[in-house]
């Protein structure tokens, strides 16, 4: 079974590993061009390229996959299947048609919900209790192809985007192999998506980072974990940005007339902050500019703030 794989970030690594372990012949891997990353902004290979090269696989990194010079490459590869996982570009019809059997995509949501670039983050931002992964037949329209298999995954109250992404990547890799097995046996029938139920998950931006303490504690909490690891939720403390990494909504309520952003009390691990509607959020882990992450309680001690102070704006 010849499979051409397209993927770039960490999410796609388990899928490529599963294809190799299943015994697929992978004649080529396509990944996005290397980009500057990290504090030093050094150009470095992405996770999929790193894995592919370590296994001796041929790697292609076209700036634009739909460029005409790539047509001959795909025709020459004569793939039975084309598989994508978080590749980062929409494939043109002639790439999809080059697969002799099927062009498949591993998508980190229960389609048709959360089509688009950031399905994991938006499921957490919206407070969903269940996510999942979908194996679908690819079409030129974004994440709109027929569904082959799906698998549900629960979302814990403290689960972050990074943590859920890693779980879905593993589940997706397993589901990919199961999909190939069933397709080879002729045991799968693609089911069209219900367009009336489709929702969208656009790319995250840095402009989404500021939290509003007028919102409920649960809404603030969901934003904090949805934006972890990027771009990171933040607030202002003494006119400086403070990154918020871990939190937990409290069962108790604050002072009815207390101003949102007010420090109510210290907890064993953090600080309790007034939010909208009388709700309370326990901040467990924060980070000041140029510093490491610390517990909320350590932050309060170092910043010399006291219960009753309005510390966040």
Secondary structure as GFF3:
##gff-version 3
##sequence-region A 1 313
A	DSSP	beta_strand	3	7	.	.	.	ID=ss1
A	DSSP	alpha_helix	10	21	.	.	.	ID=ss2
A	DSSP	beta_strand	29	30	.	.	.	ID=ss3
A	DSSP	beta_strand	35	37	.	.	.	ID=ss4
A	DSSP	beta_strand	42	44	.	.	.	ID=ss5
A	DSSP	alpha_helix	47	54	.	.	.	ID=ss6
A	DSSP	beta_strand	59	60	.	.	.	ID=ss7
A	DSSP	alpha_helix	69	77	.	.	.	ID=ss8
A	DSSP	beta_strand	81	85	.	.	.	ID=ss9
A	DSSP	alpha_helix	93	97	.	.	.	ID=ss10
A	DSSP	beta_strand	102	107	.	.	.	ID=ss11
A	DSSP	alpha_helix	119	125	.	.	.	ID=ss12
A	DSSP	beta_strand	130	137	.	.	.	ID=ss13
A	DSSP	beta_strand	147	154	.	.	.	ID=ss14
A	DSSP	alpha_helix	161	184	.	.	.	ID=ss15
A	DSSP	three_ten_helix	195	197	.	.	.	ID=ss16
A	DSSP	three_ten_helix	206	208	.	.	.	ID=ss17
A	DSSP	alpha_helix	217	226	.	.	.	ID=ss18
A	DSSP	beta_strand	233	237	.	.	.	ID=ss19
A	DSSP	beta_strand	240	253	.	.	.	ID=ss20
A	DSSP	beta_strand	263	266	.	.	.	ID=ss21
A	DSSP	beta_strand	271	274	.	.	.	ID=ss22
A	DSSP	three_ten_helix	276	278	.	.	.	ID=ss23
A	DSSP	beta_strand	279	288	.	.	.	ID=ss24
A	DSSP	beta_strand	293	295	.	.	.	ID=ss25
A	DSSP	alpha_helix	296	303	.	.	.	ID=ss26
###
